């Protein structure tokens, strides 16, 4: 179903604007790395992403904050300087 669904409106616009503004983009997902990177690759979005963090990278996933904190750290940033878009 995911592969058959179109990219949601606005997603590519957000990624393009982030790139133009020099903002770093990370993906944090409770799915495994193969699925996440494969999905981003199929959608031609992987090039917009600076860091991918998945359940394969942490001991605890959502709702535990470890996934998000690890993603922010991989972007060399701090939580108070990050925005999460679900």
Buried (B, 14 or more C-beta within 10 A) or exposed (E): EEEEEEEEEEBBEBBEEBBEEEBBBBBBBEBEBEBBBBBBEEBEBBEBBBBBBBBEBBEEBEEEEBBBBBBBBBBEBEEEEBEEEE
